[in-house]
Amino acid sequence: MTPPRLLHVFSTFAVGGPQMRFAMLANHFGTRYRHMIFAMDGNTECRARLAPGLDVTFVENPLQKGETLANLRRIRALLGALRPDLLVTSNWGTIEWAMANLFAGVAHLHMEDGFGPEERARQLRRRIWLRRLVLRRATVMLPSENLYRIATDIWRLPRRRLRYVPNGVDLARFAPGPRGMPPWEGHGAPVVGTVAALRAEKNLSRLIAACAALPAPVPLLVIVGDGPARAALEAEAAQRGVRAHFTGAVAEPAALYRFFDVFAVSSDTEQMPLSVLEAMASGLPVAATDVGDVRTMLAPENAPYVVPLAADALAGAIARLLAEPAARAAIGAANRARAEQVFDQQAMFSAYDDLFGGAAARAVKEGV
C-alpha cells in the first residue's frame, strides 16, 4: 500500500515549537507517511532536524505578498498539481490555504498552536469570523485546554471537528542525570536557564530584568536558542550587569537542561510550550509567567512559582527557588512524575497517527 502524502504548510519552517513537533512526528513515523513541506517565508532551517531516509520534499513558493485573490488561485492550482491525501495547515499564517481549500476539497487538518503578539490580549474580530468560516469542515488539532475553549466558545467550531492532543516529550532523552562540566565559563554559580526562540513574544527582556533584580549570589542566566532579538538582548544583559550566556541554536539541547537549577519562562503568550515539558521531564522546577496552559501543565507543587506578567514577580519566584534547594528538588521530582503520568510522547504519537492516517478516510466517509 502506498503511504499517504501529507502536504504541511507553515508560515516558516525555522526552528520553533510546531516545526520541532513535526520533526519529532516525522522521525517517529519514518516511511509510514510521505511529506511535502511548504514554508511561506522560504526558511527551512528545521529540515536539519529531520532524520535521513524520510520521504520529504520541499515545495517551491509561487505566492506573492499582498496578492490575496491571485494567491488563492495559485494555492488551488498547487493543490491540484500536488494532489496530497491530506492538507495540514499551521496557525493563522496559513489561513489562505484553508480559504483556497474550501473550493479544492482536499481533506484538511488544521493545527492551532497559539497566537502572535497582535492577538496576545484578545481575539481580532475579522480573524474570528474567518476562522469560523474556513475551519468548520476541517479537523482542528489543539494542544492546549485554553485553545480548545477558544475554538468552541469564540470561534464556535463544531466539537466533532476538534481534537485536543497535548504535546508529548521524550522521557528517556530528557531526564535527570549527572551534570558533568558545563559548556560555559563561570561554573559553580546557580544557573537560571531558558530554551526559546529569541522573538518579541518570548519577552526575554523581562527575564533579564528579573535576573538583574536578584539578590546575591548572582546566578548565571543561560539562554538557549537564537532569533532576531539576540543582539538587542545581549546588549540589554550587558547594560543591566546580568551575567548571561547565549548559546545560539542548539540541535540537541537535552543535556543542557541538566545544568539548570531553575527553568524560567518569561513569555507574553504561550499555549503548551514544549520547553516546559522538556524541563519537567528533566526534573526541574519552573518559574514562569502565567500564560496559556503553563500552570495546569506543571505539578501542583510548582503552582506558587507561576506568576503575573511582571519582571518583579518573576524575580520573586526565581529568588525563592534559588534560596530553597530542598524545595527545588521536591518540585523538580513532582514535575518529572507528572510528565511521566500525563505527557509521555507515545500517547501523542498514537493520536497523530489517527489524525494523519484517519483524517482522509473520515473526509471521504463524511463527504468532505
C-alpha positions, -999 to 999 in steps of 0.1 A, spaced: 0 0 0 14 34 -10 19 57 21 -3 87 23 11 120 10 8 149 35 13 185 25 24 205 55 21 243 53 40 265 77 44 303 77 80 294 84 100 262 88 125 278 111 132 261 143 102 266 166 76 246 186 53 235 158 82 227 135 101 207 162 69 187 169 66 179 132 102 168 131 96 146 161 65 131 145 81 126 111 111 109 126 90 86 146 67 75 118 95 71 93 83 58 59 47 54 71 39 88 56 53 108 27 57 145 35 57 177 14 66 209 32 57 244 21 74 272 40 57 305 32 88 326 41 112 303 24 130 295 57 137 257 60 162 256 89 142 229 107 149 205 79 182 197 97 161 181 125 146 155 101 161 120 101 179 108 69 158 85 48 125 102 52 103 108 21 103 146 24 102 172 -4 101 210 -1 77 228 -24 87 260 -41 67 291 -32 50 308 -62 29 331 -39 33 369 -40 29 391 -9 -3 412 -9 -19 394 -38 -47 376 -19 -70 367 -47 -43 357 -71 -26 336 -43 -59 318 -37 -59 308 -73 -22 298 -71 -29 277 -40 -58 259 -57 -35 252 -86 -8 238 -63 -33 216 -45 -45 202 -79 -9 196 -90 4 181 -58 -27 161 -50 -20 155 -13 -41 130 6 -42 154 35 -35 192 37 -20 201 71 -20 239 79 -4 255 109 -17 286 127 -31 319 113 -2 325 89 -15 297 67 -52 307 66 -51 315 29 -46 277 23 -77 270 43 -96 295 23 -84 281 -10 -92 246 1 -129 255 6 -131 250 -32 -104 225 -37 -119 199 -13 -87 182 0 -90 165 34 -78 192 58 -62 191 92 -55 225 108 -30 228 137 -35 258 160 -7 263 185 -12 299 196 -11 335 186 13 362 177 17 395 196 -13 411 178 -37 386 194 -20 383 228 -46 402 247 -78 395 226 -90 378 195 -94 400 165 -130 401 152 -121 397 115 -99 367 123 -126 351 144 -151 352 116 -127 340 90 -116 310 112 -153 303 119 -160 302 82 -130 283 68 -123 258 95 -158 244 100 -152 215 78 -115 209 88 -103 187 116 -87 211 140 -59 200 164 -55 220 196 -26 211 220 -39 232 250 -71 234 270 -71 271 266 -71 268 228 -99 243 229 -120 267 249 -113 294 223 -122 271 194 -155 262 210 -166 294 227 -152 321 204 -147 305 170 -177 283 176 -164 254 156 -183 221 158 -169 200 187 -170 169 165 -143 186 144 -119 194 173 -91 172 186 -74 180 219 -39 165 217 -14 176 243 22 178 233 44 149 244 80 146 255 107 120 251 111 109 287 142 90 281 160 118 262 150 145 287 157 130 320 176 140 352 212 129 352 248 138 361 258 173 352 295 170 343 314 201 333 291 229 318 300 241 283 304 277 295 325 297 319 315 305 355 305 271 367 297 269 404 272 298 403 235 289 403 221 287 368 187 301 356 181 287 322 156 290 294 151 275 259 133 297 235 133 314 201 146 349 206 115 367 194 94 395 209 66 374 223 90 354 245 98 387 263 133 376 273 138 413 283 115 405 312 137 376 322 169 397 320 153 424 342 142 397 367 177 384 369 191 419 374 169 422 404 180 390 421 200 391 454 235 376 457 247 350 450 241 363 414 231 334 391 243 328 356 215 333 331 218 308 302 196 314 271 194 285 247 182 295 212 185 320 185 164 346 167 161 382 155 162 397 191 196 382 200 218 412 195 194 435 214 191 410 243 229 406 246 232 444 248 205 446 274 220 420 296 254 438 294 238 471 302 219 457 332 250 439 345 235 404 342 259 375 337 243 359 307 255 332 283 238 329 249 243 295 233 227 302 200 208 275 183 215 240 197 203 210 178 202 187 209 195 208 240 186 178 263 219 177 281 219 214 288 188 212 310 208 192 335 230 223 342 200 244 351 189 250 387 157 268 377 140 268 344 124 301 335 96 312 312 90 349 306 67 349 277 38 372 270 19 345 252 22 307 251 -2 278 249 16 245 257 53 251 253 75 221 245 103 236 265 83 234 297 76 197 291 113 192 285 121 210 318 96 189 336 110 157 322 145 169 332 133 171 368 134 209 370 114 235 390 99 262 367 94 299 374 70 311 348 46 338 337 10 327 339 3 322 302 -16 295 283 -17 261 299 16 265 318 0 265 353 -20 233 346 9 216 329 31 218 359 28 197 391 6 214 418 37 219 439 51 242 412 19 265 412 32 291 436 60 299 412 37 307 382 33 345 385 18 376 368 35 390 337 59 413 355 96 413 360 94 418 398 70 389 402 92 366 381 123 377 400 105 368 433 97 333 420 132 327 408 147 340 441 125 318 462 135 287 442 172 295 443 171 300 481 154 267 488 174 237 474 151 212 491 120 227 476 137 228 442 145 191 443 110 182 455 92 204 429 115 190 401 107 154 412 70 162 411 73 178 377 91 147 364 64 124 378 37 145 362 55 143 328 56 106 331 19 103 340 4 128 315 29 138 288 46 107 275 52 112 238 38 77 230 3 89 236 9 119 213 23 96 186 -9 74 187 -31 105 185 -13 119 155 -13 85 137 -50 87 139 -50 124 127 -27 118 98 -39 84 88 -76 88 96 -85 123 85 -86 115 48 -107 84 54 -131 103 76 -133 131 50 -144 106 23 -170 90 46 -184 124 56 -184 137 20 -159 165 25 
